[in-house]
Amino acid sequence: MISKYTQPSNTASSLCWRALIANANVGGENVHRGAILGAILGAYVGDEQLSKEMKEGLYEKKVIEKEIDDFVRAVMKSGTSSKERSVMSKQCSEESV
């Protein structure tokens, strides 16, 4: 509902935000749609085009980042060499700082 009362903007971040709000307002299976929609929109516009609020506004941001990093490490561990895992682990650590 809040998107109805905000100033319209055509920035990539604003369009993504409005799409996600519209999805949430529709109801039903909006969590599943929102996850897919967020991934597609984020990939489409790129990280640098998303507002700081969209990337850092999650209440449990640190917990979610840790879960994602742990998942990626577990997945990468099964199909990569120890040298590749070391490089990827270092990259994940640097990105989360």
Secondary structure, DSSP 8 states (H G I E B T S, - for coil): -GGGGS----SHHHHHHHHHHHHHHH-SSHHHHHHHHHHHHHHHH-GGGS-HHHHH--TTHHHHHHHHHHHHHHHHHHHS-HHHHHHHHHHHHHHT-
